[in-house]
Amino acid sequence: MPEVTQSEQMRTGKGFVAALDQSGGSTPKALRLYGIEADRYGSEGEMFDLIHEMRSRIVRASAFSGDRVIGAILFEQTMDRDIGGNATATYLWETKRVVPFLKCDQGLENEVDGVQLMKDMGDLDGLLSRANAMGIFGTKMRSVINSASPDGIAAVAAQQFEVGRRILDHGLVPIIEPEV
C-alpha cells in the first residue's frame, strides 16, 4: 500500500480532529474533568506537566490512531515537548498517522460589535517557523461571532483570512475557525 501523505489523510481520512489544545485558562477545567483537582499541583509549570501527561496517555492509547483520529490540534507547549521519546508532532505522524496541527491564537479579545476577535499573536512568524521546523502540518485559530452584526462578521473574516495568508506563507495549512 502506498504511503499516505498528511494532505491525503486530511482530505480522505475517516475520523475526527482531536482538540488537545487547552491553554492556561482552560487547563484546570480539563484536568478536573480528568479527575485531577487543583490541589494536586502547586504551580503553572506543574499544571502543564500534568496536562502533558494526560495528553500523552491519550495519544499513546491504541484507539488513538489515524484510522479514527485524522488530526490533532496541539497547544504550543505540547508541540515543544516529547511523547514516546520523539517530538510530539513526529510521534503523532510517524507512530500514529495522525496529522499534527498547532493552536496559534493567543485567546480572544472582549466582545465588540457582536464578535470576539483574536488577541495579538505576538511573534506569530517565529512561532510558525518553529512549527514548520517541528513537522506541524497546519494551524487552528479561533474567533467568535456572537450576533449577526455585518460589521463584526466582516472584521472576523478579515482577521481570519489575513492571519491565514501569513500561515500559508510559512508552508502551513490554516484551519479558519470563526465559531458561531
Residue, then its C-alpha position, 0 to 999 in steps of 0.5 A: m500500500p502506498e504511503v499516505t501523505q498528511s494532505e491525503q489523510m486530511r482530505t480522505g481520512k475517516g475520523f475526527v480532529a482531536a482538540l488537545d489544545q487547552s491553554g492556561g485558562s482552560t487547563p484546570k477545567a480539563l484536568r478536573l474533568y480528568g479527575i485531577e483537582a487543583d490541589r494536586y499541583g502547586s504551580e503553572g509549570e506543574m499544571f502543564d506537566l500534568i496536562h502533558e501527561m494526560r495528553s500523552r496517555i491519550v495519544r499513546a492509547s491504541a484507539f488513538s490512531g489515524d484510522r479514527v483520529i485524522g488530526a490533532i490540534l496541539f497547544e504550543q507547549t505540547m508541540d515543544r515537548d516529547i511523547g514516546g521519546n520523539a517530538t510530539a508532532t513526529y510521534l503523532w505522524e510517524t507512530k500514529r498517522v495522525v496529522p499534527f496541527l498547532k493552536c496559534d491564537q493567543g485567546l480572544e479579545n472582549e466582545v465588540d460589535g457582536v464578535q470576539l476577535m483574536k488577541d495579538m499573536g505576538d511573534l506569530d512568524g517565529l512561532l510558525s517557523r518553529a512549527n514548520a521546523m517541528g513537522i506541524f502540518g497546519t494551524k487552528m485559530r479561533s474567533v467568535i461571532n456572537s450576533a449577526s452584526p455585518d460589521g463584526i462578521a466582516a472584521v472576523a473574516a478579515q482577521q481570519f483570512e489575513v492571519g491565514r495568508r501569513i500561515l500559508d506563507h510559512g508552508l502551513v495549512p490554516i484551519i479558519e475557525p470563526e465559531v458561531 
